[in-house]
Amino acid sequence: MSKHNDLGLAPFDASDYLDSEETIAEYLTAALENPDPDAFLIAVRDVAKARGIAKVAADAGLGRESLYKALKPGA
């Protein structure tokens, strides 16, 4: 799969903009307000990606792959 769409633009990745605790808190709050339960899982995954998946997984006592599975929409 290409990293660019038909317009030549890179896809939006929220984790690129989660650079402060305040921004992360606002992002998670907005995700909680969404009636789709997967929205919050996706937001938590974005935060984990912004902080480093390997570090978050280690801090949680999980393997990286296990963390990805736990944060997969529908999990």
N, C-alpha and C positions, 0 to 999 in steps of 0.2 A: 504494500500500500504506500502510495506517495505521501510525502510530508506536506505537499501543497495541493490545493484544490484547482479547479479549472481556471480560476482567475489568477493563479500563481501566488496565492496568499497562503501562509502557514496557518494551520488550524489554531483556534484559540485554546490556550492552556491556562486555566485559572491559577495553577500553582506558580506560574511565573510572576504573579502579582501579589502573592500572599507573603509579604515581606515584613510585617509587623504584627504584634499581638493584637492590636486594635483592628487591623484589617481582617485578621483571621477570625476574631470574635464576631465582627459584623457579617462576615461571609457565612459562618456557621449559624448565626441567628436567622439570616435570610433563608438558609436551607431548611431550618426547622419550621419556618412559616409556610413552606411549600407543602401542599397536601400529599404529594408523591413521596412515599417513604424512601425510595431510592435516591432522592435528591440529597438527603442528609448523608447517606453512605458515600455518594460521589463527592460531597464536600469534604468529608473526613478523609477520603482517599487523596483529594487534592492537597489538603493540609499536610498529610503524611508525606506526600511527594515533595512539597515545598520544604519540609524539614529534613528530608532524606529518608527514604523508605527503609534502608538498612538500619539506620539509627533508631527509628521509631520501632521497627520490628524487634531489634535487640532490647530496647528499653521495655517492651511489652513481653519479652520472653518468648517471642515467636520467630519462626523462620520467615524470610522475606516472602516466599511463595505463599505461606499460610496467611500472612497479613493481606496480600493481594486477594486471596480467596475470600477472606472475611469481609473485605470492603467492596466486593463485587456487587453490583446492583442485583437485587433479588436474593442476596445471601441472608 
